[in-house]
Amino acid sequence: MPQRNDIADDTFLFNQGPTRGLGKIQFADYNKAFELYDLPNVKIFKKQVDIFKESLFKASPTEAQTKNIDVMLTVGEMFTLVPYAQLILENAKINGVDHLVVDQIFDFIVRDFSKFALELYSKPSSTEKQMEYCKKMMIKPNVDDKRFMAVWETHVYNHKDAYEMNL
């Protein structure tokens, strides 16, 4: 499917009917996308994902938790970050996105994942084993002020005044 940057009616995208069969969707191996980059925050996120995966096998949600929408939404948020990260990495490779930008994007992905791990840890129904895994998943991103400033100056601030609001 080609990339679209045109101004067009994309109503169809949001009006495709019922979502039956989503459980049959097979995701591509996200590891291939992660292997494309040797960046600190990509590595940290990969570590978080590996711990998350292990936790799903060794500290699975209880039957009661699987019926608790609050718990399942948090687990879903954590899961969703994995294909998002995969798509970001694949697209960054295709479009030649600066590695500094990719690593800075993963700074927030690592923080978001840690936030959801804390949220899961704090659920009243979390088991001791689940809380143990959640603590392992709470990892601070690699903070790099030079990277942040380079991304800010080169990729953000130079767009100042580029957008004009219609009144």
C-alpha positions in Angstrom: 0.0 0.0 0.0 1.5 3.3 -1.0 2.2 6.1 1.5 -0.4 9.0 1.2 0.4 12.5 2.1 -2.4 14.1 0.1 -5.4 16.0 1.4 -8.2 13.5 0.7 -11.3 12.0 2.2 -10.2 9.1 4.3 -13.6 8.3 5.8 -13.3 4.7 4.6 -10.5 4.1 7.0 -12.7 4.8 10.0 -15.9 3.2 8.5 -14.9 -0.4 7.6 -17.7 -2.2 9.4 -17.5 -4.7 12.3 -14.1 -5.8 13.7 -14.9 -9.6 13.8 -11.8 -11.8 13.4 -9.3 -9.5 15.1 -8.2 -12.4 17.2 -6.9 -14.2 14.1 -4.5 -11.4 13.1 -0.9 -12.5 13.2 1.6 -9.7 13.9 4.9 -9.7 12.0 8.0 -10.4 14.1 8.8 -7.1 15.8 12.3 -8.3 16.5 13.3 -7.7 12.9 12.5 -4.0 13.3 14.3 -3.7 16.6 17.4 -5.3 15.1 17.7 -2.5 12.6 18.8 0.0 15.3 21.6 -0.1 17.9 20.3 2.9 19.9 20.1 3.1 23.7 16.4 3.7 24.1 15.5 1.1 21.5 17.5 -1.4 23.5 15.9 -0.4 26.8 12.4 -0.7 25.2 13.3 -4.1 23.8 14.4 -5.2 27.3 11.0 -4.0 28.7 9.2 -5.9 26.0 11.2 -9.1 26.8 10.3 -8.8 30.5 6.6 -8.1 29.6 6.5 -11.2 27.4 8.0 -13.3 30.1 5.5 -11.9 32.7 2.6 -12.9 30.5 3.8 -16.5 30.7 5.1 -16.6 34.3 2.7 -14.2 36.0 -0.4 -14.3 33.7 -3.4 -12.3 34.5 -5.8 -14.3 36.8 -9.2 -15.2 35.6 -10.7 -12.4 37.6 -8.2 -9.9 36.1 -9.1 -11.0 32.6 -12.6 -9.9 33.4 -11.5 -6.6 34.9 -11.6 -3.9 32.2 -9.3 -1.6 34.2 -6.5 -4.2 34.3 -7.0 -5.4 30.7 -6.8 -1.8 29.4 -3.5 -1.3 31.1 -2.1 -4.6 29.7 -3.5 -3.5 26.3 -1.7 -0.2 26.5 1.6 -2.0 27.2 1.0 -4.5 24.3 0.0 -1.7 21.9 3.3 0.1 22.4 5.1 -2.9 20.8 3.5 -2.8 17.3 3.6 1.1 17.5 7.3 0.9 18.1 7.7 -1.7 15.3 5.9 0.6 12.9 7.9 3.6 13.9 11.2 1.7 13.4 10.2 0.3 10.0 8.9 3.7 8.8 12.0 5.4 10.1 14.2 3.0 8.1 12.2 3.5 4.9 12.2 7.3 5.3 15.8 7.7 6.5 14.8 9.3 9.8 17.8 10.6 11.8 18.9 8.2 14.5 18.8 11.0 17.0 15.1 11.5 16.3 14.4 7.7 16.6 16.2 7.5 19.9 14.4 10.6 21.2 11.0 9.0 20.2 11.9 5.9 22.1 12.7 8.1 25.2 9.0 8.7 25.5 8.0 5.1 24.6 10.2 3.8 27.4 8.6 6.3 29.8 5.1 5.4 28.7 5.8 1.7 29.1 7.3 2.3 32.6 4.2 4.4 33.4 1.9 1.5 32.4 4.0 -0.9 34.4 3.6 1.3 37.5 -0.1 1.5 36.8 -0.4 -2.3 36.6 1.8 -2.7 39.7 -0.6 -0.4 41.6 -3.8 -2.3 40.7 -5.5 -3.7 43.8 -5.7 -7.1 42.2 -2.0 -7.3 41.2 -0.3 -10.5 42.5 3.2 -10.4 44.1 4.7 -12.1 41.1 3.1 -9.5 38.7 4.3 -6.7 40.9 7.8 -8.2 40.8 7.7 -8.1 37.0 6.3 -4.6 36.9 9.2 -3.3 39.0 11.6 -4.9 36.5 9.8 -3.2 33.6 10.0 0.3 35.2 13.2 1.5 33.6 14.3 5.1 33.1 15.2 6.0 29.5 18.7 7.0 28.5 18.7 10.7 29.1 20.9 12.6 26.6 20.6 16.4 26.8 22.8 16.8 23.6 20.5 14.5 21.7 17.4 16.3 23.0 18.8 19.7 22.0 20.0 18.5 18.6 16.5 17.1 17.8 14.9 20.3 19.2 17.1 22.6 17.1 17.2 20.6 13.9 13.8 18.9 13.7 11.4 20.9 15.9 12.3 24.6 16.4 13.0 25.1 12.7 9.3 24.6 12.1 8.4 27.6 14.3 5.8 29.8 12.5 5.4 27.2 9.8 1.8 26.6 10.7 -0.8 29.3 10.2 -4.1 28.8 12.0 -7.3 29.3 10.0 -9.7 31.7 11.8 
